[in-house]
Amino acid sequence: MIKAFNIKTFILSIGFTILMFKLSAQNTEPVNTYPKTLGYISIVHPLVSFDESGTTTNFTDSYTVGFPVGIHILKSDKFGFSLEIVPFIKSSSSSDKVSNVLIHPGVMFRLPKSWTVYTRMAFETSGRYGITPSISKMLYKGKSSSVFASMPFPLRFGNNKPVSVGVSFQFGLTF
């Protein structure tokens, strides 16, 4: 009787051990669950802007720089919502000040090879509004943070100024 009990216990122990190994082996690869939330900080340099009165370049009479902070809510590997807030600082020989704050909601379309296309609405405290399509590339992807570069193309209307289109360069860190 003792031998039968020991054999049953031994067989059950081996079966339980195999089951545990099988269950733990199933969880070896991370699973992407959605929705997923990411944050980011970055720096944006407006490079040039065009309107009916001509071309305006940054660094000529003054220097303008923005500090975007934002949040992405990813619905899948390919699509998400993004909200960005960008305070801009303008510095010239006579003064420096926060010249504008941009509120930038939109959607993002994630493409192969770490590319992303953004389509954002734009609402500026200066009274301008418009859209900002943007293309972004993930340069480095780490476990808890990543580095990206982006090219926004702001199209602006309103505030009794001519329609303008521009090009900017953005560099940042997601976490």
BELNORGI-V518202 format. One record per residue. N is the residue number from 1. RES is the residue in one small letter. D_LAST is the distance of its C-alpha to the last C-alpha in Angstrom with 1 decimal. Layout:
n	res	d_last
N	RES	D_LAST
N	RES	D_LAST
//
This chain:
n	res	d_last
1	m	61.7
2	i	59.5
3	k	58.9
4	a	57.9
5	f	55.5
6	n	53.9
7	i	53.6
8	k	52.0
9	t	49.5
10	f	48.7
11	i	48.1
12	l	45.9
13	s	43.9
14	i	43.4
15	g	42.5
16	f	40.0
17	t	38.4
18	i	38.2
19	l	36.6
20	m	33.9
21	f	33.1
22	k	33.0
23	l	30.6
24	s	28.2
25	a	28.3
26	q	27.1
27	n	23.7
28	t	22.9
29	e	20.6
30	p	17.3
31	v	17.9
32	n	15.6
33	t	16.4
34	y	16.2
35	p	15.4
36	k	11.7
37	t	9.3
38	l	5.9
39	g	5.4
40	y	5.9
41	i	8.6
42	s	11.4
43	i	15.1
44	v	17.8
45	h	21.4
46	p	24.0
47	l	26.4
48	v	29.4
49	s	30.8
50	f	34.0
51	d	36.4
52	e	40.1
53	s	40.9
54	g	39.2
55	t	36.2
56	t	34.0
57	t	31.8
58	n	29.3
59	f	30.6
60	t	34.2
61	d	35.4
62	s	32.1
63	y	28.4
64	t	25.7
65	v	22.0
66	g	19.2
67	f	15.9
68	p	13.9
69	v	11.3
70	g	10.5
71	i	9.6
72	h	10.2
73	i	12.5
74	l	13.2
75	k	16.9
76	s	17.3
77	d	16.4
78	k	18.1
79	f	17.7
80	g	15.6
81	f	15.9
82	s	14.0
83	l	14.8
84	e	14.4
85	i	16.4
86	v	17.6
87	p	20.1
88	f	22.3
89	i	24.3
90	k	27.6
91	s	29.6
92	s	33.2
93	s	36.1
94	s	37.2
95	s	34.1
96	d	30.3
97	k	28.7
98	v	26.0
99	s	27.7
100	n	25.8
101	v	22.8
102	l	21.6
103	i	20.5
104	h	19.0
105	p	18.8
106	g	19.0
107	v	18.5
108	m	16.7
109	f	18.4
110	r	16.7
111	l	19.2
112	p	20.1
113	k	19.0
114	s	15.4
115	w	17.0
116	t	16.2
117	v	18.8
118	y	18.1
119	t	21.1
120	r	20.7
121	m	23.3
122	a	23.7
123	f	25.3
124	e	26.0
125	t	27.6
126	s	30.1
127	g	31.6
128	r	30.3
129	y	28.7
130	g	28.0
131	i	25.5
132	t	22.8
133	p	22.5
134	s	19.8
135	i	19.0
136	s	15.8
137	k	15.3
138	m	12.4
139	l	13.9
140	y	12.1
141	k	10.2
142	g	9.3
143	k	9.2
144	s	5.9
145	s	4.4
146	s	6.7
147	v	9.2
148	f	11.2
149	a	14.5
150	s	16.3
151	m	19.9
152	p	20.6
153	f	24.2
154	p	25.1
155	l	28.4
156	r	29.8
157	f	32.9
158	g	34.7
159	n	35.8
160	n	39.1
161	k	37.5
162	p	37.8
163	v	35.2
164	s	32.8
165	v	30.3
166	g	28.0
167	v	25.6
168	s	22.5
169	f	20.0
170	q	16.2
171	f	13.8
172	g	10.1
173	l	6.7
174	t	3.8
175	f	0.0
//
